[in-house]
Amino acid sequence: MSHETLVLTAKVFGPIWMGGFLLIVLIRSYNPRRRAEQERIARSILAADSAEERP
């Protein structure tokens, strides 16, 4: 394989790979079934931070 072929392959499949990864992340983050779990996790982090700040 020549350098030009490798560069072309990277320029074609790189954005497709990253776009697919972005799509998976967006689907998982905005999935309504995961909303309760995400809220619980977010509140547990906030509760731990606020507990540390209290004397």
mmCIF entry with sequence, helices, sheets and N, C-alpha, C, O atoms, coordinates in Angstrom:
data_MODEL
# 
_entry.id   MODEL 
# 
_entity.id                         1 
_entity.type                       polymer 
_entity.pdbx_number_of_molecules   1 
# 
_entity_poly.entity_id                      1 
_entity_poly.type                           'polypeptide(L)' 
_entity_poly.nstd_linkage                   no 
_entity_poly.nstd_monomer                   no 
_entity_poly.pdbx_seq_one_letter_code       MSHETLVLTAKVFGPIWMGGFLLIVLIRSYNPRRRAEQERIARSILAADSAEERP 
_entity_poly.pdbx_seq_one_letter_code_can   MSHETLVLTAKVFGPIWMGGFLLIVLIRSYNPRRRAEQERIARSILAADSAEERP 
_entity_poly.pdbx_strand_id                 A 
# 
loop_
_entity_poly_seq.entity_id 
_entity_poly_seq.num 
_entity_poly_seq.mon_id 
_entity_poly_seq.hetero 
1 1  MET n 
1 2  SER n 
1 3  HIS n 
1 4  GLU n 
1 5  THR n 
1 6  LEU n 
1 7  VAL n 
1 8  LEU n 
1 9  THR n 
1 10 ALA n 
1 11 LYS n 
1 12 VAL n 
1 13 PHE n 
1 14 GLY n 
1 15 PRO n 
1 16 ILE n 
1 17 TRP n 
1 18 MET n 
1 19 GLY n 
1 20 GLY n 
1 21 PHE n 
1 22 LEU n 
1 23 LEU n 
1 24 ILE n 
1 25 VAL n 
1 26 LEU n 
1 27 ILE n 
1 28 ARG n 
1 29 SER n 
1 30 TYR n 
1 31 ASN n 
1 32 PRO n 
1 33 ARG n 
1 34 ARG n 
1 35 ARG n 
1 36 ALA n 
1 37 GLU n 
1 38 GLN n 
1 39 GLU n 
1 40 ARG n 
1 41 ILE n 
1 42 ALA n 
1 43 ARG n 
1 44 SER n 
1 45 ILE n 
1 46 LEU n 
1 47 ALA n 
1 48 ALA n 
1 49 ASP n 
1 50 SER n 
1 51 ALA n 
1 52 GLU n 
1 53 GLU n 
1 54 ARG n 
1 55 PRO n 
# 
_struct_asym.id          A 
_struct_asym.entity_id   1 
# 
loop_
_struct_conf.conf_type_id 
_struct_conf.id 
_struct_conf.pdbx_PDB_helix_id 
_struct_conf.beg_label_comp_id 
_struct_conf.beg_label_asym_id 
_struct_conf.beg_label_seq_id 
_struct_conf.pdbx_beg_PDB_ins_code 
_struct_conf.end_label_comp_id 
_struct_conf.end_label_asym_id 
_struct_conf.end_label_seq_id 
_struct_conf.pdbx_end_PDB_ins_code 
_struct_conf.beg_auth_comp_id 
_struct_conf.beg_auth_asym_id 
_struct_conf.beg_auth_seq_id 
_struct_conf.end_auth_comp_id 
_struct_conf.end_auth_asym_id 
_struct_conf.end_auth_seq_id 
_struct_conf.pdbx_PDB_helix_class 
_struct_conf.details 
_struct_conf.pdbx_PDB_helix_length 
HELX_P HELX_P1 AA1 HIS A 3  ? SER A 29 ? HIS A 3  SER A 29 1 ? 27 
HELX_P HELX_P2 AA2 PRO A 32 ? ARG A 34 ? PRO A 32 ARG A 34 5 ? 3  
HELX_P HELX_P3 AA3 ARG A 35 ? GLU A 53 ? ARG A 35 GLU A 53 1 ? 19 
# 
_struct_conf_type.id          HELX_P 
_struct_conf_type.criteria    ? 
_struct_conf_type.reference   ? 
# 
loop_
_atom_site.group_PDB 
_atom_site.id 
_atom_site.type_symbol 
_atom_site.label_atom_id 
_atom_site.label_alt_id 
_atom_site.label_comp_id 
_atom_site.label_asym_id 
_atom_site.label_entity_id 
_atom_site.label_seq_id 
_atom_site.pdbx_PDB_ins_code 
_atom_site.Cartn_x 
_atom_site.Cartn_y 
_atom_site.Cartn_z 
_atom_site.occupancy 
_atom_site.B_iso_or_equiv 
_atom_site.pdbx_formal_charge 
_atom_site.auth_seq_id 
_atom_site.auth_comp_id 
_atom_site.auth_asym_id 
_atom_site.auth_atom_id 
_atom_site.pdbx_PDB_model_num 
ATOM 1   N N  . MET A 1 1  ? 0.842   -1.186 0.000  1.00 0.00 ? 1  MET A N  1 
ATOM 2   C CA . MET A 1 1  ? 0.000   0.000  0.000  1.00 0.00 ? 1  MET A CA 1 
ATOM 3   C C  . MET A 1 1  ? 0.882   1.243  0.000  1.00 0.00 ? 1  MET A C  1 
ATOM 4   O O  . MET A 1 1  ? 1.889   1.323  0.704  1.00 0.00 ? 1  MET A O  1 
ATOM 5   N N  . SER A 1 2  ? 0.479   2.177  -0.790 1.00 0.00 ? 2  SER A N  1 
ATOM 6   C CA . SER A 1 2  ? 1.226   3.427  -0.820 1.00 0.00 ? 2  SER A CA 1 
ATOM 7   C C  . SER A 1 2  ? 0.705   4.379  0.256  1.00 0.00 ? 2  SER A C  1 
ATOM 8   O O  . SER A 1 2  ? -0.357  4.161  0.840  1.00 0.00 ? 2  SER A O  1 
ATOM 9   N N  . HIS A 1 3  ? 1.453   5.406  0.498  1.00 0.00 ? 3  HIS A N  1 
ATOM 10  C CA . HIS A 1 3  ? 1.070   6.395  1.501  1.00 0.00 ? 3  HIS A CA 1 
ATOM 11  C C  . HIS A 1 3  ? -0.241  7.072  1.123  1.00 0.00 ? 3  HIS A C  1 
ATOM 12  O O  . HIS A 1 3  ? -1.080  7.332  1.985  1.00 0.00 ? 3  HIS A O  1 
ATOM 13  N N  . GLU A 1 4  ? -0.416  7.357  -0.158 1.00 0.00 ? 4  GLU A N  1 
ATOM 14  C CA . GLU A 1 4  ? -1.642  8.023  -0.616 1.00 0.00 ? 4  GLU A CA 1 
ATOM 15  C C  . GLU A 1 4  ? -2.873  7.148  -0.370 1.00 0.00 ? 4  GLU A C  1 
ATOM 16  O O  . GLU A 1 4  ? -3.937  7.657  -0.016 1.00 0.00 ? 4  GLU A O  1 
ATOM 17  N N  . THR A 1 5  ? -2.730  5.840  -0.557 1.00 0.00 ? 5  THR A N  1 
ATOM 18  C CA . THR A 1 5  ? -3.845  4.924  -0.315 1.00 0.00 ? 5  THR A CA 1 
ATOM 19  C C  . THR A 1 5  ? -4.211  4.897  1.164  1.00 0.00 ? 5  THR A C  1 
ATOM 20  O O  . THR A 1 5  ? -5.390  4.900  1.516  1.00 0.00 ? 5  THR A O  1 
ATOM 21  N N  . LEU A 1 6  ? -3.208  4.873  2.019  1.00 0.00 ? 6  LEU A N  1 
ATOM 22  C CA . LEU A 1 6  ? -3.475  4.878  3.458  1.00 0.00 ? 6  LEU A CA 1 
ATOM 23  C C  . LEU A 1 6  ? -4.139  6.180  3.895  1.00 0.00 ? 6  LEU A C  1 
ATOM 24  O O  . LEU A 1 6  ? -5.052  6.164  4.721  1.00 0.00 ? 6  LEU A O  1 
ATOM 25  N N  . VAL A 1 7  ? -3.691  7.296  3.351  1.00 0.00 ? 7  VAL A N  1 
ATOM 26  C CA . VAL A 1 7  ? -4.286  8.586  3.692  1.00 0.00 ? 7  VAL A CA 1 
ATOM 27  C C  . VAL A 1 7  ? -5.731  8.634  3.223  1.00 0.00 ? 7  VAL A C  1 
ATOM 28  O O  . VAL A 1 7  ? -6.603  9.101  3.955  1.00 0.00 ? 7  VAL A O  1 
ATOM 29  N N  . LEU A 1 8  ? -5.993  8.159  2.014  1.00 0.00 ? 8  LEU A N  1 
ATOM 30  C CA . LEU A 1 8  ? -7.363  8.140  1.491  1.00 0.00 ? 8  LEU A CA 1 
ATOM 31  C C  . LEU A 1 8  ? -8.260  7.250  2.350  1.00 0.00 ? 8  LEU A C  1 
ATOM 32  O O  . LEU A 1 8  ? -9.397  7.612  2.652  1.00 0.00 ? 8  LEU A O  1 
ATOM 33  N N  . THR A 1 9  ? -7.744  6.095  2.738  1.00 0.00 ? 9  THR A N  1 
ATOM 34  C CA . THR A 1 9  ? -8.515  5.191  3.594  1.00 0.00 ? 9  THR A CA 1 
ATOM 35  C C  . THR A 1 9  ? -8.835  5.851  4.933  1.00 0.00 ? 9  THR A C  1 
ATOM 36  O O  . THR A 1 9  ? -9.959  5.748  5.424  1.00 0.00 ? 9  THR A O  1 
ATOM 37  N N  . ALA A 1 10 ? -7.862  6.521  5.516  1.00 0.00 ? 10 ALA A N  1 
ATOM 38  C CA . ALA A 1 10 ? -8.083  7.198  6.797  1.00 0.00 ? 10 ALA A CA 1 
ATOM 39  C C  . ALA A 1 10 ? -9.079  8.336  6.652  1.00 0.00 ? 10 ALA A C  1 
ATOM 40  O O  . ALA A 1 10 ? -9.906  8.549  7.538  1.00 0.00 ? 10 ALA A O  1 
ATOM 41  N N  . LYS A 1 11 ? -9.013  9.071  5.549  1.00 0.00 ? 11 LYS A N  1 
ATOM 42  C CA . LYS A 1 11 ? -9.928  10.196 5.349  1.00 0.00 ? 11 LYS A CA 1 
ATOM 43  C C  . LYS A 1 11 ? -11.346 9.733  5.061  1.00 0.00 ? 11 LYS A C  1 
ATOM 44  O O  . LYS A 1 11 ? -12.300 10.457 5.346  1.00 0.00 ? 11 LYS A O  1 
ATOM 45  N N  . VAL A 1 12 ? -11.500 8.540  4.502  1.00 0.00 ? 12 VAL A N  1 
ATOM 46  C CA . VAL A 1 12 ? -12.841 8.024  4.211  1.00 0.00 ? 12 VAL A CA 1 
ATOM 47  C C  . VAL A 1 12 ? -13.442 7.361  5.447  1.00 0.00 ? 12 VAL A C  1 
ATOM 48  O O  . VAL A 1 12 ? -14.570 7.671  5.830  1.00 0.00 ? 12 VAL A O  1 
ATOM 49  N N  . PHE A 1 13 ? -12.696 6.449  6.072  1.00 0.00 ? 13 PHE A N  1 
ATOM 50  C CA . PHE A 1 13 ? -13.260 5.661  7.162  1.00 0.00 ? 13 PHE A CA 1 
ATOM 51  C C  . PHE A 1 13 ? -13.168 6.343  8.519  1.00 0.00 ? 13 PHE A C  1 
ATOM 52  O O  . PHE A 1 13 ? -13.925 5.987  9.423  1.00 0.00 ? 13 PHE A O  1 
ATOM 53  N N  . GLY A 1 14 ? -12.287 7.291  8.695  1.00 0.00 ? 14 GLY A N  1 
ATOM 54  C CA . GLY A 1 14 ? -12.181 8.010  9.964  1.00 0.00 ? 14 GLY A CA 1 
ATOM 55  C C  . GLY A 1 14 ? -13.450 8.757  10.327 1.00 0.00 ? 14 GLY A C  1 
ATOM 56  O O  . GLY A 1 14 ? -13.978 8.560  11.422 1.00 0.00 ? 14 GLY A O  1 
ATOM 57  N N  . PRO A 1 15 ? -13.963 9.617  9.438  1.00 0.00 ? 15 PRO A N  1 
ATOM 58  C CA . PRO A 1 15 ? -15.214 10.321 9.759  1.00 0.00 ? 15 PRO A CA 1 
ATOM 59  C C  . PRO A 1 15 ? -16.416 9.389  9.893  1.00 0.00 ? 15 PRO A C  1 
ATOM 60  O O  . PRO A 1 15 ? -17.313 9.645  10.696 1.00 0.00 ? 15 PRO A O  1 
ATOM 61  N N  . ILE A 1 16 ? -16.437 8.311  9.111  1.00 0.00 ? 16 ILE A N  1 
ATOM 62  C CA . ILE A 1 16 ? -17.542 7.344  9.239  1.00 0.00 ? 16 ILE A CA 1 
ATOM 63  C C  . ILE A 1 16 ? -17.486 6.689  10.616 1.00 0.00 ? 16 ILE A C  1 
ATOM 64  O O  . ILE A 1 16 ? -18.514 6.536  11.276 1.00 0.00 ? 16 ILE A O  1 
ATOM 65  N N  . TRP A 1 17 ? -16.292 6.303  11.047 1.00 0.00 ? 17 TRP A N  1 
ATOM 66  C CA . TRP A 1 17 ? -16.107 5.682  12.359 1.00 0.00 ? 17 TRP A CA 1 
ATOM 67  C C  . TRP A 1 17 ? -16.525 6.640  13.476 1.00 0.00 ? 17 TRP A C  1 
ATOM 68  O O  . TRP A 1 17 ? -17.264 6.257  14.382 1.00 0.00 ? 17 TRP A O  1 
ATOM 69  N N  . MET A 1 18 ? -16.053 7.876  13.409 1.00 0.00 ? 18 MET A N  1 
ATOM 70  C CA . MET A 1 18 ? -16.375 8.851  14.451 1.00 0.00 ? 18 MET A CA 1 
ATOM 71  C C  . MET A 1 18 ? -17.859 9.214  14.430 1.00 0.00 ? 18 MET A C  1 
ATOM 72  O O  . MET A 1 18 ? -18.462 9.406  15.486 1.00 0.00 ? 18 MET A O  1 
ATOM 73  N N  . GLY A 1 19 ? -18.451 9.310  13.245 1.00 0.00 ? 19 GLY A N  1 
ATOM 74  C CA . GLY A 1 19 ? -19.884 9.585  13.153 1.00 0.00 ? 19 GLY A CA 1 
ATOM 75  C C  . GLY A 1 19 ? -20.710 8.464  13.759 1.00 0.00 ? 19 GLY A C  1 
ATOM 76  O O  . GLY A 1 19 ? -21.703 8.715  14.442 1.00 0.00 ? 19 GLY A O  1 
ATOM 77  N N  . GLY A 1 20 ? -20.300 7.229  13.509 1.00 0.00 ? 20 GLY A N  1 
ATOM 78  C CA . GLY A 1 20 ? -20.992 6.088  14.101 1.00 0.00 ? 20 GLY A CA 1 
ATOM 79  C C  . GLY A 1 20 ? -20.870 6.076  15.613 1.00 0.00 ? 20 GLY A C  1 
ATOM 80  O O  . GLY A 1 20 ? -21.833 5.781  16.320 1.00 0.00 ? 20 GLY A O  1 
ATOM 81  N N  . PHE A 1 21 ? -19.687 6.398  16.105 1.00 0.00 ? 21 PHE A N  1 
ATOM 82  C CA . PHE A 1 21 ? -19.479 6.462  17.550 1.00 0.00 ? 21 PHE A CA 1 
ATOM 83  C C  . PHE A 1 21 ? -20.340 7.558  18.166 1.00 0.00 ? 21 PHE A C  1 
ATOM 84  O O  . PHE A 1 21 ? -20.943 7.359  19.220 1.00 0.00 ? 21 PHE A O  1 
ATOM 85  N N  . LEU A 1 22 ? -20.397 8.723  17.505 1.00 0.00 ? 22 LEU A N  1 
ATOM 86  C CA . LEU A 1 22 ? -21.235 9.820  17.989 1.00 0.00 ? 22 LEU A CA 1 
ATOM 87  C C  . LEU A 1 22 ? -22.702 9.410  18.017 1.00 0.00 ? 22 LEU A C  1 
ATOM 88  O O  . LEU A 1 22 ? -23.418 9.730  18.965 1.00 0.00 ? 22 LEU A O  1 
ATOM 89  N N  . LEU A 1 23 ? -23.147 8.710  16.993 1.00 0.00 ? 23 LEU A N  1 
ATOM 90  C CA . LEU A 1 23 ? -24.531 8.257  16.933 1.00 0.00 ? 23 LEU A CA 1 
ATOM 91  C C  . LEU A 1 23 ? -24.846 7.306  18.088 1.00 0.00 ? 23 LEU A C  1 
ATOM 92  O O  . LEU A 1 23 ? -25.905 7.411  18.707 1.00 0.00 ? 23 LEU A O  1 
ATOM 93  N N  . ILE A 1 24 ? -23.945 6.394  18.376 1.00 0.00 ? 24 ILE A N  1 
ATOM 94  C CA . ILE A 1 24 ? -24.150 5.461  19.490 1.00 0.00 ? 24 ILE A CA 1 
ATOM 95  C C  . ILE A 1 24 ? -24.208 6.210  20.820 1.00 0.00 ? 24 ILE A C  1 
ATOM 96  O O  . ILE A 1 24 ? -25.057 5.913  21.661 1.00 0.00 ? 24 ILE A O  1 
ATOM 97  N N  . VAL A 1 25 ? -23.321 7.169  21.013 1.00 0.00 ? 25 VAL A N  1 
ATOM 98  C CA . VAL A 1 25 ? -23.311 7.947  22.259 1.00 0.00 ? 25 VAL A CA 1 
ATOM 99  C C  . VAL A 1 25 ? -24.603 8.737  22.408 1.00 0.00 ? 25 VAL A C  1 
ATOM 100 O O  . VAL A 1 25 ? -25.181 8.776  23.494 1.00 0.00 ? 25 VAL A O  1 
ATOM 101 N N  . LEU A 1 26 ? -25.066 9.368  21.328 1.00 0.00 ? 26 LEU A N  1 
ATOM 102 C CA . LEU A 1 26 ? -26.303 10.148 21.399 1.00 0.00 ? 26 LEU A CA 1 
ATOM 103 C C  . LEU A 1 26 ? -27.512 9.267  21.680 1.00 0.00 ? 26 LEU A C  1 
ATOM 104 O O  . LEU A 1 26 ? -28.382 9.644  22.465 1.00 0.00 ? 26 LEU A O  1 
ATOM 105 N N  . ILE A 1 27 ? -27.576 8.109  21.054 1.00 0.00 ? 27 ILE A N  1 
ATOM 106 C CA . ILE A 1 27 ? -28.700 7.200  21.289 1.00 0.00 ? 27 ILE A CA 1 
ATOM 107 C C  . ILE A 1 27 ? -28.701 6.734  22.741 1.00 0.00 ? 27 ILE A C  1 
ATOM 108 O O  . ILE A 1 27 ? -29.751 6.698  23.383 1.00 0.00 ? 27 ILE A O  1 
ATOM 109 N N  . ARG A 1 28 ? -27.537 6.379  23.257 1.00 0.00 ? 28 ARG A N  1 
ATOM 110 C CA . ARG A 1 28 ? -27.474 5.910  24.644 1.00 0.00 ? 28 ARG A CA 1 
ATOM 111 C C  . ARG A 1 28 ? -27.756 7.022  25.649 1.00 0.00 ? 28 ARG A C  1 
ATOM 112 O O  . ARG A 1 28 ? -28.357 6.771  26.693 1.00 0.00 ? 28 ARG A O  1 
ATOM 113 N N  . SER A 1 29 ? -27.332 8.243  25.346 1.00 0.00 ? 29 SER A N  1 
ATOM 114 C CA . SER A 1 29 ? -27.520 9.322  26.317 1.00 0.00 ? 29 SER A CA 1 
ATOM 115 C C  . SER A 1 29 ? -28.949 9.851  26.332 1.00 0.00 ? 29 SER A C  1 
ATOM 116 O O  . SER A 1 29 ? -29.417 10.310 27.374 1.00 0.00 ? 29 SER A O  1 
ATOM 117 N N  . TYR A 1 30 ? -29.643 9.801  25.218 1.00 0.00 ? 30 TYR A N  1 
ATOM 118 C CA . TYR A 1 30 ? -31.007 10.323 25.170 1.00 0.00 ? 30 TYR A CA 1 
ATOM 119 C C  . TYR A 1 30 ? -32.067 9.226  25.181 1.00 0.00 ? 30 TYR A C  1 
ATOM 120 O O  . TYR A 1 30 ? -33.226 9.483  24.854 1.00 0.00 ? 30 TYR A O  1 
ATOM 121 N N  . ASN A 1 31 ? -31.690 8.027  25.548 1.00 0.00 ? 31 ASN A N  1 
ATOM 122 C CA . ASN A 1 31 ? -32.631 6.926  25.635 1.00 0.00 ? 31 ASN A CA 1 
ATOM 123 C C  . ASN A 1 31 ? -33.533 7.145  26.855 1.00 0.00 ? 31 ASN A C  1 
ATOM 124 O O  . ASN A 1 31 ? -33.033 7.246  27.976 1.00 0.00 ? 31 ASN A O  1 
ATOM 125 N N  . PRO A 1 32 ? -34.851 7.220  26.656 1.00 0.00 ? 32 PRO A N  1 
ATOM 126 C CA . PRO A 1 32 ? -35.755 7.494  27.786 1.00 0.00 ? 32 PRO A CA 1 
ATOM 127 C C  . PRO A 1 32 ? -35.713 6.420  28.874 1.00 0.00 ? 32 PRO A C  1 
ATOM 128 O O  . PRO A 1 32 ? -35.962 6.720  30.042 1.00 0.00 ? 32 PRO A O  1 
ATOM 129 N N  . ARG A 1 33 ? -35.404 5.188  28.515 1.00 0.00 ? 33 ARG A N  1 
ATOM 130 C CA . ARG A 1 33 ? -35.358 4.132  29.525 1.00 0.00 ? 33 ARG A CA 1 
ATOM 131 C C  . ARG A 1 33 ? -34.192 4.312  30.487 1.00 0.00 ? 33 ARG A C  1 
ATOM 132 O O  . ARG A 1 33 ? -34.227 3.772  31.593 1.00 0.00 ? 33 ARG A O  1 
ATOM 133 N N  . ARG A 1 34 ? -33.179 5.043  30.107 1.00 0.00 ? 34 ARG A N  1 
ATOM 134 C CA . ARG A 1 34 ? -32.017 5.259  30.965 1.00 0.00 ? 34 ARG A CA 1 
ATOM 135 C C  . ARG A 1 34 ? -32.144 6.519  31.809 1.00 0.00 ? 34 ARG A C  1 
ATOM 136 O O  . ARG A 1 34 ? -31.248 6.822  32.597 1.00 0.00 ? 34 ARG A O  1 
ATOM 137 N N  . ARG A 1 35 ? -33.231 7.253  31.662 1.00 0.00 ? 35 ARG A N  1 
ATOM 138 C CA . ARG A 1 35 ? -33.395 8.544  32.333 1.00 0.00 ? 35 ARG A CA 1 
ATOM 139 C C  . ARG A 1 35 ? -33.347 8.401  33.853 1.00 0.00 ? 35 ARG A C  1 
ATOM 140 O O  . ARG A 1 35 ? -32.658 9.171  34.522 1.00 0.00 ? 35 ARG A O  1 
ATOM 141 N N  . ALA A 1 36 ? -34.065 7.433  34.402 1.00 0.00 ? 36 ALA A N  1 
ATOM 142 C CA . ALA A 1 36 ? -34.096 7.258  35.857 1.00 0.00 ? 36 ALA A CA 1 
ATOM 143 C C  . ALA A 1 36 ? -32.709 6.896  36.394 1.00 0.00 ? 36 ALA A C  1 
ATOM 144 O O  . ALA A 1 36 ? -32.290 7.403  37.435 1.00 0.00 ? 36 ALA A O  1 
ATOM 145 N N  . GLU A 1 37 ? -32.011 6.030  35.689 1.00 0.00 ? 37 GLU A N  1 
ATOM 146 C CA . GLU A 1 37 ? -30.669 5.646  36.127 1.00 0.00 ? 37 GLU A CA 1 
ATOM 147 C C  . GLU A 1 37 ? -29.715 6.836  36.090 1.00 0.00 ? 37 GLU A C  1 
ATOM 148 O O  . GLU A 1 37 ? -28.914 7.017  37.008 1.00 0.00 ? 37 GLU A O  1 
ATOM 149 N N  . GLN A 1 38 ? -29.795 7.645  35.040 1.00 0.00 ? 38 GLN A N  1 
ATOM 150 C CA . GLN A 1 38 ? -28.926 8.816  34.927 1.00 0.00 ? 38 GLN A CA 1 
ATOM 151 C C  . GLN A 1 38 ? -29.248 9.847  35.999 1.00 0.00 ? 38 GLN A C  1 
ATOM 152 O O  . GLN A 1 38 ? -28.338 10.467 36.550 1.00 0.00 ? 38 GLN A O  1 
ATOM 153 N N  . GLU A 1 39 ? -30.513 10.039 36.301 1.00 0.00 ? 39 GLU A N  1 
ATOM 154 C CA . GLU A 1 39 ? -30.898 10.973 37.362 1.00 0.00 ? 39 GLU A CA 1 
ATOM 155 C C  . GLU A 1 39 ? -30.381 10.497 38.721 1.00 0.00 ? 39 GLU A C  1 
ATOM 156 O O  . GLU A 1 39 ? -29.899 11.299 39.521 1.00 0.00 ? 39 GLU A O  1 
ATOM 157 N N  . ARG A 1 40 ? -30.483 9.192  38.976 1.00 0.00 ? 40 ARG A N  1 
ATOM 158 C CA . ARG A 1 40 ? -29.993 8.640  40.242 1.00 0.00 ? 40 ARG A CA 1 
ATOM 159 C C  . ARG A 1 40 ? -28.486 8.840  40.367 1.00 0.00 ? 40 ARG A C  1 
ATOM 160 O O  . ARG A 1 40 ? -27.990 9.214  41.430 1.00 0.00 ? 40 ARG A O  1 
ATOM 161 N N  . ILE A 1 41 ? -27.765 8.590  39.287 1.00 0.00 ? 41 ILE A N  1 
ATOM 162 C CA . ILE A 1 41 ? -26.310 8.764  39.309 1.00 0.00 ? 41 ILE A CA 1 
ATOM 163 C C  . ILE A 1 41 ? -25.951 10.230 39.523 1.00 0.00 ? 41 ILE A C  1 
ATOM 164 O O  . ILE A 1 41 ? -25.055 10.543 40.307 1.00 0.00 ? 41 ILE A O  1 
ATOM 165 N N  . ALA A 1 42 ? -26.641 11.123 38.832 1.00 0.00 ? 42 ALA A N  1 
ATOM 166 C CA . ALA A 1 42 ? -26.354 12.556 38.967 1.00 0.00 ? 42 ALA A CA 1 
ATOM 167 C C  . ALA A 1 42 ? -26.626 13.035 40.387 1.00 0.00 ? 42 ALA A C  1 
ATOM 168 O O  . ALA A 1 42 ? -25.848 13.815 40.936 1.00 0.00 ? 42 ALA A O  1 
ATOM 169 N N  . ARG A 1 43 ? -27.713 12.580 40.984 1.00 0.00 ? 43 ARG A N  1 
ATOM 170 C CA . ARG A 1 43 ? -28.035 13.007 42.341 1.00 0.00 ? 43 ARG A CA 1 
ATOM 171 C C  . ARG A 1 43 ? -27.067 12.416 43.368 1.00 0.00 ? 43 ARG A C  1 
ATOM 172 O O  . ARG A 1 43 ? -26.780 13.055 44.380 1.00 0.00 ? 43 ARG A O  1 
ATOM 173 N N  . SER A 1 44 ? -26.571 11.225 43.126 1.00 0.00 ? 44 SER A N  1 
ATOM 174 C CA . SER A 1 44 ? -25.622 10.635 44.073 1.00 0.00 ? 44 SER A CA 1 
ATOM 175 C C  . SER A 1 44 ? -24.307 11.406 44.070 1.00 0.00 ? 44 SER A C  1 
ATOM 176 O O  . SER A 1 44 ? -23.670 11.547 45.113 1.00 0.00 ? 44 SER A O  1 
ATOM 177 N N  . ILE A 1 45 ? -23.900 11.902 42.916 1.00 0.00 ? 45 ILE A N  1 
ATOM 178 C CA . ILE A 1 45 ? -22.677 12.704 42.839 1.00 0.00 ? 45 ILE A CA 1 
ATOM 179 C C  . ILE A 1 45 ? -22.891 14.036 43.545 1.00 0.00 ? 45 ILE A C  1 
ATOM 180 O O  . ILE A 1 45 ? -22.030 14.486 44.301 1.00 0.00 ? 45 ILE A O  1 
ATOM 181 N N  . LEU A 1 46 ? -24.029 14.664 43.301 1.00 0.00 ? 46 LEU A N  1 
ATOM 182 C CA . LEU A 1 46 ? -24.316 15.944 43.941 1.00 0.00 ? 46 LEU A CA 1 
ATOM 183 C C  . LEU A 1 46 ? -24.445 15.786 45.450 1.00 0.00 ? 46 LEU A C  1 
ATOM 184 O O  . LEU A 1 46 ? -23.976 16.638 46.205 1.00 0.00 ? 46 LEU A O  1 
ATOM 185 N N  . ALA A 1 47 ? -25.067 14.716 45.890 1.00 0.00 ? 47 ALA A N  1 
ATOM 186 C CA . ALA A 1 47 ? -25.229 14.496 47.326 1.00 0.00 ? 47 ALA A CA 1 
ATOM 187 C C  . ALA A 1 47 ? -23.871 14.286 47.987 1.00 0.00 ? 47 ALA A C  1 
ATOM 188 O O  . ALA A 1 47 ? -23.649 14.767 49.098 1.00 0.00 ? 47 ALA A O  1 
ATOM 189 N N  . ALA A 1 48 ? -22.983 13.594 47.339 1.00 0.00 ? 48 ALA A N  1 
ATOM 190 C CA . ALA A 1 48 ? -21.655 13.357 47.908 1.00 0.00 ? 48 ALA A CA 1 
ATOM 191 C C  . ALA A 1 48 ? -20.868 14.664 47.984 1.00 0.00 ? 48 ALA A C  1 
ATOM 192 O O  . ALA A 1 48 ? -20.163 14.898 48.966 1.00 0.00 ? 48 ALA A O  1 
ATOM 193 N N  . ASP A 1 49 ? -20.972 15.509 46.978 1.00 0.00 ? 49 ASP A N  1 
ATOM 194 C CA . ASP A 1 49 ? -20.258 16.784 46.993 1.00 0.00 ? 49 ASP A CA 1 
ATOM 195 C C  . ASP A 1 49 ? -20.800 17.705 48.077 1.00 0.00 ? 49 ASP A C  1 
ATOM 196 O O  . ASP A 1 49 ? -20.024 18.342 48.788 1.00 0.00 ? 49 ASP A O  1 
ATOM 197 N N  . SER A 1 50 ? -22.118 17.785 48.213 1.00 0.00 ? 50 SER A N  1 
ATOM 198 C CA . SER A 1 50 ? -22.689 18.688 49.203 1.00 0.00 ? 50 SER A CA 1 
ATOM 199 C C  . SER A 1 50 ? -22.413 18.189 50.624 1.00 0.00 ? 50 SER A C  1 
ATOM 200 O O  . SER A 1 50 ? -22.299 18.999 51.545 1.00 0.00 ? 50 SER A O  1 
ATOM 201 N N  . ALA A 1 51 ? -22.304 16.885 50.815 1.00 0.00 ? 51 ALA A N  1 
ATOM 202 C CA . ALA A 1 51 ? -22.006 16.344 52.138 1.00 0.00 ? 51 ALA A CA 1 
ATOM 203 C C  . ALA A 1 51 ? -20.571 16.669 52.549 1.00 0.00 ? 51 ALA A C  1 
ATOM 204 O O  . ALA A 1 51 ? -20.296 16.875 53.731 1.00 0.00 ? 51 ALA A O  1 
ATOM 205 N N  . GLU A 1 52 ? -19.665 16.714 51.587 1.00 0.00 ? 52 GLU A N  1 
ATOM 206 C CA . GLU A 1 52 ? -18.275 17.030 51.907 1.00 0.00 ? 52 GLU A CA 1 
ATOM 207 C C  . GLU A 1 52 ? -18.099 18.496 52.265 1.00 0.00 ? 52 GLU A C  1 
ATOM 208 O O  . GLU A 1 52 ? -17.205 18.833 53.041 1.00 0.00 ? 52 GLU A O  1 
ATOM 209 N N  . GLU A 1 53 ? -18.920 19.366 51.724 1.00 0.00 ? 53 GLU A N  1 
ATOM 210 C CA . GLU A 1 53 ? -18.787 20.796 51.970 1.00 0.00 ? 53 GLU A CA 1 
ATOM 211 C C  . GLU A 1 53 ? -19.306 21.200 53.347 1.00 0.00 ? 53 GLU A C  1 
ATOM 212 O O  . GLU A 1 53 ? -18.915 22.242 53.873 1.00 0.00 ? 53 GLU A O  1 
ATOM 213 N N  . ARG A 1 54 ? -20.170 20.398 53.927 1.00 0.00 ? 54 ARG A N  1 
ATOM 214 C CA . ARG A 1 54 ? -20.731 20.730 55.240 1.00 0.00 ? 54 ARG A CA 1 
ATOM 215 C C  . ARG A 1 54 ? -19.708 20.447 56.334 1.00 0.00 ? 54 ARG A C  1 
ATOM 216 O O  . ARG A 1 54 ? -19.008 19.436 56.284 1.00 0.00 ? 54 ARG A O  1 
ATOM 217 N N  . PRO A 1 55 ? -19.620 21.329 57.312 1.00 0.00 ? 55 PRO A N  1 
ATOM 218 C CA . PRO A 1 55 ? -18.674 21.081 58.427 1.00 0.00 ? 55 PRO A CA 1 
ATOM 219 C C  . PRO A 1 55 ? -19.202 20.076 59.423 1.00 0.00 ? 55 PRO A C  1 
ATOM 220 O O  . PRO A 1 55 ? -18.528 19.767 60.405 1.00 0.00 ? 55 PRO A O  1 
# 
